[in-house]
Amino acid sequence: ISCWNALQSLLSSMKQACEILTRDPEGGAARIPFETFSFLYSYLASIDGEISENEIEAFLHEIKEKADEHSGMVLIRHF
């Protein structure tokens, strides 16, 4: 269960990062480039230490597929 809590906390942090870093107007989709999302997610997940490298890679692969359908942008609803 601690891994689940770590993931929920990480996703909450990523949502906040998207809202802070987006160039969308307030209330918009809060899109950020996949490269930015991937860097932040990987960094925060590695600091946390509860999420395995394989889980990180699998999650980012899934997010990249969704981002590729939106011109390389990650939307909060993707995760």
C-alpha positions in Angstrom: 0.0 0.0 0.0 2.9 2.4 0.5 3.7 2.1 -3.2 0.2 3.1 -4.0 0.4 6.1 -1.7 3.7 7.1 -3.2 2.1 6.9 -6.7 -0.9 9.0 -5.7 1.4 11.6 -4.1 3.6 11.6 -7.2 0.6 12.0 -9.5 -0.7 14.8 -7.4 2.6 16.6 -7.6 2.6 16.0 -11.4 -0.8 17.6 -11.7 0.4 20.7 -9.8 3.5 20.8 -12.0 1.3 20.7 -15.2 -0.9 23.5 -13.8 2.2 25.6 -13.0 4.2 25.0 -16.2 1.4 25.1 -18.8 1.0 27.9 -21.2 -2.7 27.2 -21.5 -5.0 29.8 -20.0 -6.3 29.2 -16.4 -9.0 26.5 -16.4 -7.6 25.0 -19.7 -6.1 21.5 -20.3 -2.9 22.3 -18.5 -0.8 20.7 -21.2 3.0 20.4 -21.0 5.5 18.8 -23.4 6.1 15.1 -22.9 9.8 15.7 -22.5 9.1 18.0 -19.5 6.6 15.6 -18.0 9.0 12.7 -18.4 11.9 14.5 -16.9 9.9 15.7 -13.8 8.2 12.3 -13.3 11.4 10.3 -13.6 13.2 12.7 -11.2 10.4 12.7 -8.6 9.9 9.0 -8.8 13.6 8.3 -8.3 13.7 10.5 -5.2 10.7 8.8 -3.8 12.3 5.3 -4.2 9.0 3.4 -3.8 8.3 3.1 -7.5 10.5 0.6 -9.5 12.4 1.6 -12.7 10.2 -0.8 -14.6 7.0 0.8 -13.3 8.4 4.3 -14.2 9.2 3.2 -17.7 5.9 1.5 -18.3 4.0 4.5 -17.0 6.0 6.9 -19.2 5.5 4.6 -22.3 1.7 4.8 -21.7 1.8 8.5 -21.3 3.9 9.0 -24.4 1.4 7.1 -26.5 -1.3 9.4 -25.3 0.8 12.5 -25.8 1.7 11.5 -29.3 -2.0 11.8 -30.1 -1.9 15.4 -28.9 1.1 16.8 -30.7 3.5 15.6 -28.0 1.6 17.3 -25.2 0.6 15.6 -21.9 -2.8 16.5 -20.5 -3.7 16.0 -16.9 -6.5 13.6 -18.0 -3.8 11.3 -19.4 -2.9 10.2 -15.9 
